[in-house]
Amino acid sequence: MIEIGKNIRNDITERILHALSIRETPSIQKIAVDINLSPRWLRRQ
């Protein structure tokens, strides 16, 4: 369970960093929608 939580946090951090690296003025709402629509950690389980 601890490891799953770690994976979720790493995944979210990855997505935020990726979104910030793209120069399309990402909003926090857009990042949140992206996380909610395609959580990789759910598909891994």
Secondary structure as GFF3:
##gff-version 3
##sequence-region A 1 45
A	DSSP	alpha_helix	2	21	.	.	.	ID=ss1
A	DSSP	alpha_helix	28	37	.	.	.	ID=ss2
A	DSSP	alpha_helix	40	44	.	.	.	ID=ss3
###
